[in-house]
Amino acid sequence: MSIYLGLDSSTQSLKAEIIDAEAGRVICSENVNFGKDLPEYNCPNGFLENSDPLIKHADPLIWVAALDLLFTRLQRQRAPLAEIKGVSGSGQQHGSVYLNSNFEKILESLSPAENLAEQLTPALSRKTSPIWMDRATSAECAELQQQFGHRMQQDTGSPAIERFTGPQIRKFARDEPENYRHTAHIHLISSFMASILCGQSAPVDFGDGAGMNLLNLKTRQWDHEIAEFTAPGLLDKLPPAVNSNTIAGGLSPYFTKYGFKQGTPVAVWSGDNPCSLVGVGASEPGVAVISLGTSDTFFAAMRDFKTDPAGCGHVFGNPAGGFMSLICFTNGSPAREKIRETCNVSWSGFDQLAELAPPGNHGNLMLPYFTVESTPLVLSPGVKYHGSEEFCSGRSNNSVKIRAILESQALTMKLHSRWIGEDFKRLRITGGASECRSFRQILADVFQAKIEQIAVPDSAGLGAALRAANAAGKIPFKTLYEKFTAATESLNPNPANAAVYTAALQTYAALEPDFRS
Ligand code: XUL
């Protein structure tokens, strides 16, 4: 049997996907929801409440407590844990965990009689972990940009970004110098979780490491100059950065209490977006992925390293080698939901009504900034309308309103993915809104690309399991993709609609700068 485990430590839950790589099947799934299952950690939505809306920290012990609970549940459902040939994982990106010099000693001597959270408490040099939703580091980003200018983006793949780890570390070192001094290891959530599994401090992989504003993507080493400016002595606190197929170590004896075999290979973990690239079978260039969720993301394996001149898109490491692009649109599902509520229709009604308005929507468009937007950067939210007087004053019919949000979201994705420099002819689409047929056709027509739907409920967890099979079992990704990530449905573009969307894209691009902050 060829069984592998993928773990997905996301913002709100920890999930497991156990695959049989030979049979091409997920044989077991399990899930721990932080808010519901671990209320004592006070992170109902994955982070601690804070009166400052810019601060989003979590209690890192919730992630290790979830590991104990998840494995207990897997054991209870008689998952074949002793058969597992390799483990890897996916972590929400950018978040960081701060540990003192006891960390490794504690990991080496974990007692199965006690739980992980209690044993790891004395290893923390900082009680909380900033996560990707934190935006409290604008001052630090400005300082990093002032110091390094364009080099920051050219060498690390992104300009200094509030949620990225480097600016977060700089803030901690400045605000809590004593605690920073007592910090011996700074881990990403991904490398922290891998460390616990293998009982020693684990490396950071290039995929997730690229989301730190610290990794030089040209040398694939920590950038000494940027690290030292970010915080004094930082280089000594960072784990090594390695290829994503590196085996970090063998499973710690602690986990034999759940039925795992000691020494089972643990491949380094990666970030959720790099893992999803693998989980949807898109780690070869030529196909882009659109994930429609709370935020919509557009990502693709890259042929060459290049960066977004507008500074909105990012470059991360592709776990299968090379690089991947990632663009995040904050106004995804909640924006669609707002329009659905305004029209007072069900999701199927929403879908049907969108088809009643023609492609191009009579020239009616909207800039859907219901909340702050990261692509393009809009810090003062507000929805802007363009088109007929009837549409702009909210009197148009529901079909026009619904088509406006969907066409505008497709156009912003097309506009802001142009820097990648690839005319994608295939797009793989995933996430809740991929069920909306009219949206799929709009995306097909705006991009003039074939839209493939895939039936992967947890692409990050599956991607982690496939990475484990690749790193520990030496199974090529191509073989795994044939078995796990075939398209379930596809939709062709209508060439007759190309011209109308080329024109709409021009209008949209001209409108946007007026509304940027
Ligand atoms: C990517 C990002 C999020 C997190 C959480 O840059 O911030 O997608 O990885 O999912």
Residues whose N, C-alpha, C, O or C-beta is under 5 A from the ligand:
A	BS01	XUL	Q92 Q93 W132 D272
